Amino acid sequence: MSLIESWRWFGPNDPVSLSDIRQAGATSVVSALHHVPHGEVWTRQEIEQRKKIITEAGLEWSIVESVPVHEAIKTRNKDCEKYLENYRESLRNLAANGIHTICYNFMPVLDWTRTDLNFRLPTGAIGLRFDWTDLAVFDVKVLERKGADRDYPREVLQEVPFRFSQMGSKRLEELKEIILMGVPTEKGISVETLRESISIYEEIGKKGLRENWAYFMRAIQDTCEEEGLTMTMHPDDPPYAILGLPRMVSNLEDLLFLIQEIPSAHNGICFCTGSLGAGVNNNLPEILEKVGHRVHFAHLRNVEKDMMGNFHESDHLAGDVDMVKIVRQLLALSKQRGASIPFRPDHGHQLLDDLGKTVNPGYPAIGRLRGLAELRGAIYGLEKL
Ligand code: DNO
């Protein structure tokens, strides 16, 4: 049993085409209906149409990433039941189209967060970076969040005035856009919406967020069981509470809570080595050892971080995560359960012909292909041992 490789494809507007993906040697893709507003039902026809495009390109649509969980569910507000019904309906429609693995996250308002999408690596390639001082500049100077100063170490706060004074208005605007962006291809949010959400989540806190998640998982349990669906939770990226928003999937303790709270098989994990790997105290092989039995999807990429937790995305085999060890563990898990675990080469650097092109941040073709080629080498080597 090996691992099944997949490529993320954002849909017909993705600058990386299905033909590019096919040429990279992929046989399956991970995709989503990004054009459907969060919370609306994914109809059978829409899913079928997307599936047809993928199939006609000689590929299979193996996993959905993501069916977004609407804020009404995450905050369990008055519209929660309506959106839960919509979610169940989307799940049924996916199952009717033969798609049974769904990736999702439970990060409040914002999906993944970076502060620089054009970080020059020593090689000249471009990668993504997260810097706490930049985030604090946004938090203190743009968001003007009350109590923000309590959430950063003194060293970071001390740097804020200088960093802010060095930032031209163009960079400040860019920083704002990057933080408010969320998933590429989907619309970002406004500073105002973020402020409102922060005050809602202040009431909810981590405990409340966990409860709301458990409520969500129980509400979709019958549908998942009837339709044979597996949900895979994507960890927080970065794995910390940021901007006063709680987070609930950042480390081993969180993941253990997750699998113990809802022991049903439909409650799975997407093991994202880049997201978890950014946590200064996260030991990934140890985490995988403990939660591997519930891992049904993996995102493989690497990060290089400093003591403060600032990090940039590194080459797939060359960051702080012992990728070869993780791959070895995933291979062993696949063998044990008699079913290959799917993974995708996550994020890649912008390099060669992709420099200067418009790409979805983190998702250029060549950098991902390089990462995948290295991962393939590692998989092949480990299988021959
Ligand atoms: C970033 C991605 C995330 C991921 C979602 C899953 O590149 O890994 O946006 O798709 O968090 O719900």
Residues whose N, C-alpha, C, O or C-beta is under 5 A from the ligand:
A	BS01	DNO	E65 S66 C103 Y104 N105 D111 W112 H234
